[in-house]
Amino acid sequence: MKKIYLSLFMVFTLFVSVFAQEEVRTTISVVNKNGQTILPEAGDIAIGADVVPFMNYLGNMFNGDAGNTYGGSFLGGSNTIFIKYFIADDAAVRIKFKTEKHSDFDDFFVRDDAAFLADPLTNNKVVDRRITSSSSYGIGLGYEKFRGNGRLRGIYGAEFGFDFTKQNRTYEYGNTMTSANNAPTTSNFIGGSNQLSTRNINQINPFGNGGFDVGINAFIGIEYFFMPKISIGSELSWGANYHMSTQSSIETEYWNGSAVSSLTTLGSPSEPDFTLGMANPAVRLYVMFHF
């Protein structure tokens, strides 16, 4: 792993040194008919955001399909903030970060075992709940250069990124496991139920949905200033990425003859993966505001 990190760092250093050594070009000021400067200048700060979530919302709104998605994104996910600081009229350092947390609740009715024991004809129900929580964090640091003096400019540069994701599931049951009911009626969370003597209470990174990524990318793209110091841009990246999935585990509960006990079983082990190639063939899309 140390060799991989060293390789990524050396590639990043090479990219930055190549771009930084390029001769600084003299830019021509571009203004609109009101005399407002259109392009950013040295010392300006830019704040932007991924427009992918907005595009998805528009697609879902116009055709009624909640499954519309757009493949382009920063750091492998949406909800990313993008910040630039212009060290020259045609060069900037940039940082981007994301943080996302989401919880999904699945509730199902099952038979109330206590009520059924008292009256087999009862229709009383209790609720079983499965909570799926996911979190994602990412940060990227890069250097970029610009070409062109009009509203449309070319972009190229390199960046280093780190991304971390985690998912876990917890379960809450309406029927408690006891000595009198050591196989309570339990939802299968697809609409049915069973009498289970062993049932899940916690899952860490089920299906291997967790881990971290470290990568270095070279990028190229375009940026168009449709208003003074407001632009929309798109990029395509190529680079190397190292991914390590997080080990998964399942915690279950069961009746041991005198009390409820729990048992944790390891699932899939941690697994490394290395990718070299297009980091995001779908192209990223963003809007930037410069001050």
MARKOL-453264 format. One record per residue (C-alpha): x, y, z; residue in three letters. Coordinates in steps of 0.2 Angstrom, whole numbers, plus 5000, padded with zeros to 4 digits. Layout:
<lotors>
+------+------+------+-----+
!   xx !   yy !   zz !  aa !
+------+------+------+-----+
!    X !    Y !    Z ! Ala !
...
+------+------+------+-----+
</lotors>
This chain:
<lotors>
+------+------+------+-----+
!   xx !   yy !   zz !  aa !
+------+------+------+-----+
! 5000 ! 5000 ! 5000 ! Met !
! 5014 ! 5012 ! 5004 ! Lys !
! 5021 ! 5009 ! 4986 ! Lys !
! 5004 ! 5014 ! 4979 ! Ile !
! 5003 ! 5030 ! 4989 ! Tyr !
! 5020 ! 5034 ! 4984 ! Leu !
! 5016 ! 5032 ! 4966 ! Ser !
! 5000 ! 5042 ! 4967 ! Leu !
! 5010 ! 5056 ! 4975 ! Phe !
! 5024 ! 5056 ! 4962 ! Met !
! 5011 ! 5057 ! 4948 ! Val !
! 5003 ! 5071 ! 4956 ! Phe !
! 5019 ! 5080 ! 4959 ! Thr !
! 5024 ! 5078 ! 4941 ! Leu !
! 5008 ! 5085 ! 4935 ! Phe !
! 5009 ! 5100 ! 4946 ! Val !
! 5027 ! 5104 ! 4941 ! Ser !
! 5023 ! 5103 ! 4922 ! Val !
! 5009 ! 5114 ! 4924 ! Phe !
! 5017 ! 5126 ! 4936 ! Ala !
! 5033 ! 5128 ! 4924 ! Gln !
! 5022 ! 5134 ! 4909 ! Glu !
! 5026 ! 5151 ! 4904 ! Glu !
! 5013 ! 5164 ! 4911 ! Val !
! 5003 ! 5171 ! 4896 ! Arg !
! 4997 ! 5189 ! 4896 ! Thr !
! 4978 ! 5189 ! 4896 ! Thr !
! 4967 ! 5202 ! 4887 ! Ile !
! 4953 ! 5209 ! 4898 ! Ser !
! 4936 ! 5205 ! 4892 ! Val !
! 4921 ! 5216 ! 4896 ! Val !
! 4903 ! 5217 ! 4892 ! Asn !
! 4894 ! 5232 ! 4884 ! Lys !
! 4892 ! 5239 ! 4901 ! Asn !
! 4911 ! 5238 ! 4905 ! Gly !
! 4910 ! 5224 ! 4917 ! Gln !
! 4924 ! 5212 ! 4918 ! Thr !
! 4918 ! 5195 ! 4912 ! Ile !
! 4933 ! 5184 ! 4916 ! Leu !
! 4941 ! 5181 ! 4933 ! Pro !
! 4957 ! 5189 ! 4938 ! Glu !
! 4971 ! 5185 ! 4950 ! Ala !
! 4965 ! 5186 ! 4968 ! Gly !
! 4948 ! 5181 ! 4964 ! Asp !
! 4939 ! 5167 ! 4973 ! Ile !
! 4926 ! 5156 ! 4965 ! Ala !
! 4912 ! 5145 ! 4973 ! Ile !
! 4903 ! 5132 ! 4963 ! Gly !
! 4892 ! 5117 ! 4964 ! Ala !
! 4888 ! 5101 ! 4955 ! Asp !
! 4872 ! 5104 ! 4945 ! Val !
! 4869 ! 5085 ! 4943 ! Val !
! 4856 ! 5085 ! 4957 ! Pro !
! 4846 ! 5099 ! 4949 ! Phe !
! 4847 ! 5091 ! 4932 ! Met !
! 4840 ! 5075 ! 4940 ! Asn !
! 4826 ! 5085 ! 4948 ! Tyr !
! 4821 ! 5093 ! 4932 ! Leu !
! 4821 ! 5076 ! 4923 ! Gly !
! 4810 ! 5068 ! 4936 ! Asn !
! 4798 ! 5083 ! 4937 ! Met !
! 4795 ! 5084 ! 4918 ! Phe !
! 4792 ! 5066 ! 4915 ! Asn !
! 4786 ! 5059 ! 4931 ! Gly !
! 4800 ! 5046 ! 4933 ! Asp !
! 4809 ! 5047 ! 4949 ! Ala !
! 4823 ! 5036 ! 4942 ! Gly !
! 4831 ! 5049 ! 4931 ! Asn !
! 4850 ! 5051 ! 4935 ! Thr !
! 4865 ! 5059 ! 4927 ! Tyr !
! 4881 ! 5050 ! 4927 ! Gly !
! 4893 ! 5065 ! 4929 ! Gly !
! 4898 ! 5070 ! 4947 ! Ser !
! 4913 ! 5075 ! 4957 ! Phe !
! 4922 ! 5063 ! 4968 ! Leu !
! 4911 ! 5049 ! 4963 ! Gly !
! 4895 ! 5058 ! 4970 ! Gly !
! 4884 ! 5073 ! 4970 ! Ser !
! 4882 ! 5087 ! 4982 ! Asn !
! 4899 ! 5093 ! 4980 ! Thr !
! 4905 ! 5111 ! 4984 ! Ile !
! 4919 ! 5118 ! 4972 ! Phe !
! 4931 ! 5132 ! 4977 ! Ile !
! 4945 ! 5140 ! 4967 ! Lys !
! 4958 ! 5154 ! 4972 ! Tyr !
! 4966 ! 5162 ! 4957 ! Phe !
! 4984 ! 5164 ! 4959 ! Ile !
! 4985 ! 5172 ! 4942 ! Ala !
! 4973 ! 5177 ! 4928 ! Asp !
! 4975 ! 5161 ! 4920 ! Asp !
! 4979 ! 5149 ! 4934 ! Ala !
! 4970 ! 5143 ! 4950 ! Ala !
! 4971 ! 5131 ! 4965 ! Val !
! 4955 ! 5122 ! 4969 ! Arg !
! 4948 ! 5112 ! 4983 ! Ile !
! 4932 ! 5102 ! 4982 ! Lys !
! 4923 ! 5093 ! 4996 ! Phe !
! 4907 ! 5084 ! 4999 ! Lys !
! 4898 ! 5077 ! 5014 ! Thr !
! 4882 ! 5067 ! 5013 ! Glu !
! 4872 ! 5057 ! 5026 ! Lys !
! 4856 ! 5048 ! 5022 ! His !
! 4844 ! 5037 ! 5032 ! Ser !
! 4830 ! 5026 ! 5024 ! Asp !
! 4816 ! 5018 ! 5035 ! Phe !
! 4807 ! 5002 ! 5029 ! Asp !
! 4792 ! 4999 ! 5041 ! Asp !
! 4781 ! 4983 ! 5039 ! Phe !
! 4766 ! 4976 ! 5049 ! Phe !
! 4768 ! 4959 ! 5057 ! Val !
! 4756 ! 4949 ! 5068 ! Arg !
! 4756 ! 4954 ! 5087 ! Asp !
! 4762 ! 4938 ! 5095 ! Asp !
! 4756 ! 4943 ! 5112 ! Ala !
! 4739 ! 4947 ! 5106 ! Ala !
! 4738 ! 4931 ! 5096 ! Phe !
! 4743 ! 4921 ! 5111 ! Leu !
! 4728 ! 4928 ! 5121 ! Ala !
! 4716 ! 4928 ! 5106 ! Asp !
! 4720 ! 4918 ! 5090 ! Pro !
! 4707 ! 4927 ! 5081 ! Leu !
! 4715 ! 4944 ! 5084 ! Thr !
! 4720 ! 4956 ! 5070 ! Asn !
! 4732 ! 4966 ! 5080 ! Asn !
! 4748 ! 4971 ! 5072 ! Lys !
! 4765 ! 4977 ! 5077 ! Val !
! 4778 ! 4986 ! 5067 ! Val !
! 4796 ! 4980 ! 5062 ! Asp !
! 4808 ! 4993 ! 5056 ! Arg !
! 4824 ! 4992 ! 5046 ! Arg !
! 4835 ! 5008 ! 5045 ! Ile !
! 4848 ! 5009 ! 5032 ! Thr !
! 4860 ! 5023 ! 5035 ! Ser !
! 4874 ! 5029 ! 5023 ! Ser !
! 4887 ! 5042 ! 5024 ! Ser !
! 4900 ! 5049 ! 5012 ! Ser !
! 4914 ! 5061 ! 5013 ! Tyr !
! 4926 ! 5067 ! 5001 ! Gly !
! 4940 ! 5080 ! 4998 ! Ile !
! 4950 ! 5085 ! 4983 ! Gly !
! 4965 ! 5097 ! 4980 ! Leu !
! 4970 ! 5102 ! 4963 ! Gly !
! 4979 ! 5115 ! 4951 ! Tyr !
! 4972 ! 5121 ! 4935 ! Glu !
! 4977 ! 5132 ! 4920 ! Lys !
! 4966 ! 5141 ! 4907 ! Phe !
! 4968 ! 5144 ! 4889 ! Arg !
! 4959 ! 5157 ! 4878 ! Gly !
! 4954 ! 5175 ! 4881 ! Asn !
! 4936 ! 5176 ! 4877 ! Gly !
! 4920 ! 5169 ! 4885 ! Arg !
! 4925 ! 5151 ! 4881 ! Leu !
! 4940 ! 5145 ! 4889 ! Arg !
! 4949 ! 5128 ! 4889 ! Gly !
! 4954 ! 5120 ! 4906 ! Ile !
! 4967 ! 5108 ! 4911 ! Tyr !
! 4976 ! 5102 ! 4926 ! Gly !
! 4978 ! 5089 ! 4940 ! Ala !
! 4971 ! 5085 ! 4957 ! Glu !
! 4972 ! 5073 ! 4971 ! Phe !
! 4957 ! 5066 ! 4980 ! Gly !
! 4951 ! 5056 ! 4995 ! Phe !
! 4934 ! 5048 ! 4997 ! Asp !
! 4926 ! 5038 ! 5011 ! Phe !
! 4909 ! 5029 ! 5012 ! Thr !
! 4900 ! 5019 ! 5025 ! Lys !
! 4883 ! 5010 ! 5027 ! Gln !
! 4875 ! 5001 ! 5041 ! Asn !
! 4858 ! 4994 ! 5044 ! Arg !
! 4849 ! 4992 ! 5061 ! Thr !
! 4833 ! 4983 ! 5065 ! Tyr !
! 4819 ! 4986 ! 5077 ! Glu !
! 4806 ! 4973 ! 5080 ! Tyr !
! 4788 ! 4974 ! 5087 ! Gly !
! 4789 ! 4956 ! 5094 ! Asn !
! 4802 ! 4954 ! 5108 ! Thr !
! 4812 ! 4938 ! 5109 ! Met !
! 4808 ! 4930 ! 5126 ! Thr !
! 4808 ! 4913 ! 5134 ! Ser !
! 4789 ! 4911 ! 5130 ! Ala !
! 4792 ! 4917 ! 5112 ! Asn !
! 4810 ! 4913 ! 5107 ! Asn !
! 4805 ! 4912 ! 5088 ! Ala !
! 4794 ! 4928 ! 5086 ! Pro !
! 4785 ! 4933 ! 5071 ! Thr !
! 4797 ! 4944 ! 5061 ! Thr !
! 4796 ! 4953 ! 5044 ! Ser !
! 4807 ! 4948 ! 5030 ! Asn !
! 4805 ! 4966 ! 5024 ! Phe !
! 4798 ! 4962 ! 5007 ! Ile !
! 4780 ! 4960 ! 5013 ! Gly !
! 4780 ! 4943 ! 5021 ! Gly !
! 4785 ! 4937 ! 5039 ! Ser !
! 4792 ! 4921 ! 5047 ! Asn !
! 4795 ! 4914 ! 5065 ! Gln !
! 4813 ! 4917 ! 5067 ! Leu !
! 4824 ! 4910 ! 5081 ! Ser !
! 4839 ! 4920 ! 5075 ! Thr !
! 4837 ! 4937 ! 5067 ! Arg !
! 4848 ! 4952 ! 5062 ! Asn !
! 4850 ! 4967 ! 5073 ! Ile !
! 4864 ! 4976 ! 5065 ! Asn !
! 4874 ! 4975 ! 5048 ! Gln !
! 4890 ! 4985 ! 5045 ! Ile !
! 4893 ! 4989 ! 5026 ! Asn !
! 4881 ! 4976 ! 5019 ! Pro !
! 4885 ! 4970 ! 5002 ! Phe !
! 4902 ! 4978 ! 5003 ! Gly !
! 4895 ! 4995 ! 5002 ! Asn !
! 4909 ! 5004 ! 5011 ! Gly !
! 4927 ! 5009 ! 5010 ! Gly !
! 4939 ! 5023 ! 5004 ! Phe !
! 4947 ! 5029 ! 4988 ! Asp !
! 4963 ! 5038 ! 4985 ! Val !
! 4967 ! 5044 ! 4968 ! Gly !
! 4976 ! 5056 ! 4956 ! Ile !
! 4968 ! 5063 ! 4940 ! Asn !
! 4973 ! 5074 ! 4926 ! Ala !
! 4958 ! 5083 ! 4919 ! Phe !
! 4953 ! 5093 ! 4903 ! Ile !
! 4938 ! 5103 ! 4900 ! Gly !
! 4929 ! 5119 ! 4894 ! Ile !
! 4921 ! 5134 ! 4904 ! Glu !
! 4909 ! 5147 ! 4896 ! Tyr !
! 4906 ! 5164 ! 4905 ! Phe !
! 4888 ! 5167 ! 4900 ! Phe !
! 4887 ! 5182 ! 4912 ! Met !
! 4901 ! 5193 ! 4920 ! Pro !
! 4911 ! 5181 ! 4932 ! Lys !
! 4897 ! 5167 ! 4931 ! Ile !
! 4902 ! 5152 ! 4921 ! Ser !
! 4896 ! 5134 ! 4917 ! Ile !
! 4909 ! 5121 ! 4915 ! Gly !
! 4912 ! 5103 ! 4910 ! Ser !
! 4927 ! 5091 ! 4913 ! Glu !
! 4933 ! 5074 ! 4908 ! Leu !
! 4946 ! 5066 ! 4920 ! Ser !
! 4959 ! 5052 ! 4917 ! Trp !
! 4970 ! 5045 ! 4931 ! Gly !
! 4974 ! 5032 ! 4944 ! Ala !
! 4963 ! 5027 ! 4959 ! Asn !
! 4966 ! 5015 ! 4973 ! Tyr !
! 4950 ! 5008 ! 4982 ! His !
! 4949 ! 4998 ! 4998 ! Met !
! 4932 ! 4991 ! 5003 ! Ser !
! 4928 ! 4990 ! 5021 ! Thr !
! 4925 ! 4973 ! 5030 ! Gln !
! 4907 ! 4969 ! 5032 ! Ser !
! 4899 ! 4961 ! 5047 ! Ser !
! 4882 ! 4955 ! 5053 ! Ile !
! 4876 ! 4955 ! 5072 ! Glu !
! 4862 ! 4943 ! 5076 ! Thr !
! 4851 ! 4939 ! 5091 ! Glu !
! 4845 ! 4923 ! 5097 ! Tyr !
! 4838 ! 4914 ! 5113 ! Trp !
! 4852 ! 4904 ! 5122 ! Asn !
! 4840 ! 4895 ! 5133 ! Gly !
! 4840 ! 4908 ! 5147 ! Ser !
! 4842 ! 4925 ! 5139 ! Ala !
! 4844 ! 4934 ! 5123 ! Val !
! 4862 ! 4933 ! 5116 ! Ser !
! 4870 ! 4942 ! 5101 ! Ser !
! 4883 ! 4935 ! 5089 ! Leu !
! 4894 ! 4945 ! 5077 ! Thr !
! 4898 ! 4936 ! 5061 ! Thr !
! 4911 ! 4943 ! 5049 ! Leu !
! 4905 ! 4945 ! 5031 ! Gly !
! 4916 ! 4949 ! 5016 ! Ser !
! 4934 ! 4954 ! 5020 ! Pro !
! 4942 ! 4970 ! 5015 ! Ser !
! 4948 ! 4970 ! 4997 ! Glu !
! 4959 ! 4982 ! 4987 ! Pro !
! 4956 ! 4987 ! 4969 ! Asp !
! 4967 ! 4998 ! 4958 ! Phe !
! 4960 ! 5007 ! 4942 ! Thr !
! 4970 ! 5016 ! 4929 ! Leu !
! 4960 ! 5025 ! 4915 ! Gly !
! 4945 ! 5037 ! 4913 ! Met !
! 4940 ! 5043 ! 4930 ! Ala !
! 4923 ! 5049 ! 4925 ! Asn !
! 4918 ! 5046 ! 4906 ! Pro !
! 4901 ! 5053 ! 4909 ! Ala !
! 4909 ! 5071 ! 4910 ! Val !
! 4906 ! 5082 ! 4926 ! Arg !
! 4895 ! 5097 ! 4925 ! Leu !
! 4896 ! 5112 ! 4937 ! Tyr !
! 4892 ! 5131 ! 4938 ! Val !
! 4904 ! 5144 ! 4946 ! Met !
! 4902 ! 5161 ! 4954 ! Phe !
! 4918 ! 5172 ! 4955 ! His !
! 4921 ! 5186 ! 4967 ! Phe !
+------+------+------+-----+
</lotors>
